[in-house]
């Protein structure tokens, strides 16, 4: 298959390599990059104030990496607290910076994190959520209702590619793109907005690989009809979903 891969670097390159090894012909077009967030400078202080009964929730790999760089600049270690990662990739990112054994929910959404047994009774504890700009606001109200003191720290911001979408779509059509791998709702929305009205039907007719039920529902609302939920944004999960379709097409 010829999947379009729009996730940011370096994840884009790694996914494309895995796809090529599996016999696919990916078209790499990163539509998103990351920059330091408005509150990144505050991260070392906020992390340093936490105690052993407190929690840190990391919502993405980018959140972990930006916070880690800020800590290293200060020569400050990650605090000895309970860590929660939104998904397996974020859990691996925490392990890579010296924070093993992060809690990872089976459901890689806010709902999945809120259902973790360890977060059912956080009364009196502090919870610091490391995130990017424009993140979902479900976790703070939920944990606050359970008695926790919750704070957000915007450690990175998203920078979406905003050049001529019409030319990008024409290039994707020329290369024969037959499927699209999407790893977040924000990327899906931006991709849809990039396409001119005349290209919407072509875009909506592509097979769409998404990471979760929430993005599946978002895709259906936009008009996509050929959707596979990979149930995760890791390379193995995305590749397995695409290979499943490839096997079905051969039968």
N, C-alpha and C positions, 0 to 999 in steps of 0.2 A: 504494500500500500504506500501511498504518498501523503503522509500526514504533515500538516502544518504545525510547527512547534513555536509558540509565542511566549513561553515563560522566560523570565530574565536569566541573564548569565550569572554564575557559571553553570547553573542547573540546565540551561538550554543545551549547551554543548554536551554535557554528560548524558542527557536523555537522547539526543540525536545519535551519539555514539552507540548507545544500547540499541536503538532502533535499527541502525545500519547492521549491527552484528546479528540482528534477528531477521535480516533480509528485507527491511523496509527502506524507503527512499525519502527520508525526512527533508522538509524545507524549513530551515531555521530563520525565523524572523522575530527576534525579541521585541516585544511591544512595551516592556516595562523595565525600568532600572530603579535603583534606590539611592537616596541621599540622606545625610544626617537629619534626624528629626528635630523639631523645635525644642524638645525637652531632653535631648541626649546628654547635655552637659550636667543635668541634674541626676542622671542615673547612678553614678557612683555614690553620691550622698544618700539617695533613697535606698539603695541596696545595702549600704553600710549601716543604716539605722535599724535593719531588721534583726530579729532575734531568732532563737532556735525553734520557737513555736510558730513562726510565721511562714508565709508562702510566697513564692514567685511563680507567676504564670507567664510563659513565653508563647506568643501566638504564631510565631513563624521562625524559620531559619534566620531571616534577616534581623529579626528582633534580637536573637541570641548573638549574632555576629557583631552588630553595632554596639550592643551593651558590653560585650567582651572587649572590644577595642577601647571603649571608654574606660573600662576598669584597668586594662593594661597600661593606658596612658598615665594613670594615677599610681600604678604599682599596687593595685588593690585586688585581693582575691574575691571570688564569688562567695557570698555568705553561706553559712551552714544553716540552711532552711530546707523546707520541703519544696521541691520543684514540680511543676506541672507543665507538660508540653502538649500543644494542641494536636500533634500527630507524630508518627514515627520519625519523619525526617527532622522535625524540631527536636525530638528526643535524642537523635544521633548527633545533632549540632551541639546540644548541651554536653553530651558525653565527650565530644571532641575538644571542648574547652575546659574539661576537667570536672564536669558535674554529672556523674553517673547516676543511674537509678531514678531518673525522673519518672513521674507518673504519666502514663500515656493512655487516654481513653480509647475504647474500641471505636467510638463514634467521634471522628475528628472535627467536631463542631463545638460551639459554646455549650450546647445542650449535653454533649458527651462529657465535657469537663465538669459541668454542674452536677452530673449524676455520679461522679466518683465518690466512693464511700468516704474517702479521706477529707472531702469537702462538705460533708453533710452537717458538721457541727463545728464551724470555725469561729464560734463566738469568742470575742476577746482577742482574736488574732489579727495581725495585719496581713494584707494581701496586696502585692505589687504586681500589676499587669504590664508587661513590656509589649508594646505594640507599635503599629505604624499609624499614620494619619487616616482618619475615616474608618476605623475599625468598628465592629458591632459593639453595642452597649448592653448586651444581655448579662454578662458576668457580674458587673459591679452591682446592679440592683438585686440580683439573686443572692449574692454573697452578703450584701449589706442586710438583707432581710434575715439572713441566718446569723447575724450578729458580728460579722467581720468588719474591720476597718479597711476599706478598699481604696487604692490609688492607682491611677493610670500613669504611665510614663511613655510618651511618644518618642521612641528612640530612632525612628526612621520615617521618611516620607516617600510616597510613590511618585515616580516621574514617568508618565505614560508618553509613548511616542506619538507625536501629533503631526507628522508630515503627511503628504498627500495620500490619503487612503485609497483613492481611485487607482493610482498607479500601483500601489501594493497589491490590490485585488487583481488587477490585470496580470501582474507578474505571477501571482499564485495560480491564476487560471492557465497561464502559458505553461507553467511547470506541471500542470495536471493534478493539483492538490485534490484528493478525494476524501480527506478526513482532517479533523482539527482536534488537537489535544489542548484542553483548557484546564488550568490548575487553580483558578479562583473566579469568584463571581465578578470581581472588578475587571479582570482580563476579558471575560466574556462580554461584559457591557461595553468595554472600550472597543473591542473587535467589531461588535455590531454597529457602533457609532461611526467607525472608520469607513465602513462600506457605504458607497453611494446607493441611493434608492434603486438604481438600475442593476446593482449587483446583489441586492438583498436576497432575491430568489435563489441565486447560485449559492450564496453563503448558507442559507437555511437548508439547502438540499444536501450539504455535506454531512458525513457521519461525524458526530460530536462525542468525544471522550471527555467526561467530567469527573471530578474527584468526590462528589458527595450528593446526597439527596437534595440539599438546599440549592446547589448549582443546577441540578437536573430540573428542579421546579422553575428556576429562573430561565433556563434555556427553553422550556416548554412555553413560558409566557412570551418569549420573544418570537416564537414560531418555529423553532427547531423540532423536527419529528423523528430523526434518526439519532438516538442518544443512548450511550452506554455509560452507566455509573461504575467507575473503576474502584469506588469505595476507598479512595486514598489518592494522595498526590505523589507518592513515591514512584520512582522509575519502574520497579517491578510491577506495581499495581497498574500503572498506565500501559505498560507493554503487554501485560497479560490481557487487559481489556481489548487492546487492538488486535492481538493475536487470536483472541476468541472470535472476533468478527472475521478475521482472515480465514480461520478454519471453517467457519460456517459458510463462507462464500464458496469454498471448495467442494462442499458436500452437495 
